[in-house]
Every structure is written in structure tokens, then in C-alpha cells.
Amino acid sequence: FKNSPARNNIHTSTNITLIVDDTRFVVDPEIFKQHSNTMLGRMFSSTLENKPNENGEYSVAYGVSSTIFRAILDFYKHGIIKCPPNVPIKELKEACDYLLIPFDGNTIRSYDLSSLLNEYISI
């Protein structure tokens, strides 16, 4: 078994379940490590004790909608957040501030450029 091809192809990562707004997101915690200055990066890159609930899940991002959190996960995967069309830019900015994610021209994309520029001006 040690050198069998099937054994060498096993992905050893352990996914975790995050609960946001009563929605479960199954993710590889490795995606957070490259952004260690964000809240989730700190939670899952450090030796701080992060205790899951009795089901082994982590409740995070209190007050953030699951729609916004799904978009925010793209930041960890691709480096860019595309604001969903039905989400106000202000809400996305508040979520980014809470999660310590940079809210700037390098990370945020939106079809509502007027609202986006207004949020940039208020930074």
C-alpha cells in the first residue's frame, strides 16, 4: 500500500464546516492561511484555540448574510470579491471591515460603480 498510485493521490486536507447565517460552507482551511491578516486567516492560521461546536462546525461572521459570505469566500480563493447584484455595496463593505478584508480597487468588483465609488470615498 505504501507506494501504490491510489495512495499517492489521496488529498490529505481536512475540510471544515463554517456556519454563517444558518448556512453551512465546507471549505479547506488552507485557503485562509495566505491571508493571515484577515479574521478567518488569523482563526485558522494561528495556534489560537478555535473550538468547534458539538458537531465539529465553526460559527463565524455573525451578522453577515450567507450571500455576502459566499462572495467573500472568492477573495480567499481568487483574491477578488464580486459584489452580488442584489447586495448593497455598503453591506459588503461592512462585512469586509468586520472580517478584516481589504475593501479597495484591488479586491472589490461591482456593477454598481456609483455606489462603489461612494464607498471608496468614505474610506
Helices and strands as residue ranges (DSSP letters): H 5-8, E 16-20, E 23-27, H 30-33, H 39-45, E 57-59, H 66-78, E 81-82, H 89-99, E 108-109, H 113-121
